[in-house]
Amino acid sequence: MYELYDKWIAGDENKEFTKGGNLKAPSFEIMLSWVKVAWYSIDVQLIKKSFVVCGQTSGIPLSFPVLLYFSCRSKKRSKNYRS
């Protein structure tokens, strides 16, 4: 993501400035696009192995939506456990 930020900061597009002329932070949409690019640049096998090592799967073939499902399910389980 640093590379994407560096490209943005060096370029002239998609920038907003304050009344005083200071550069505003990148928009939420721009940052989300960076997250998406960064996410898809990660090796899929690394993601699968990481979730298996953490015990978040039961051998199900993983895709991005499945990973999100297991991640949310785990958070709900840990909240219920603390109650």
NORZIPE-V948557 format. One record per backbone hydrogen bond with DSSP energy under -0.5 kcal/mol. NH is the residue of the N-H (numbers start at 1). CO is the residue of the C=O. If there is no record, write none. Layout:
NH,CO / NH,CO
This chain:
5,1 / 6,2 / 7,3 / 8,4 / 9,5 / 10,6 / 11,7 / 18,22 / 21,18 / 24,16 / 31,27 / 32,28 / 33,29 / 34,30 / 35,31 / 36,32 / 37,33 / 38,34 / 39,35 / 40,36 / 41,37 / 41,38 / 42,38 / 42,39 / 47,43 / 48,44 / 49,45 / 50,46 / 51,47 / 52,48 / 53,49 / 54,50 / 55,52 / 56,51 / 67,63 / 68,64 / 69,65 / 70,66 / 71,67 / 72,68 / 73,69 / 74,70 / 75,71 / 76,72 / 77,73 / 78,74 / 79,75 / 80,76 / 81,77 / 82,78 / 83,79
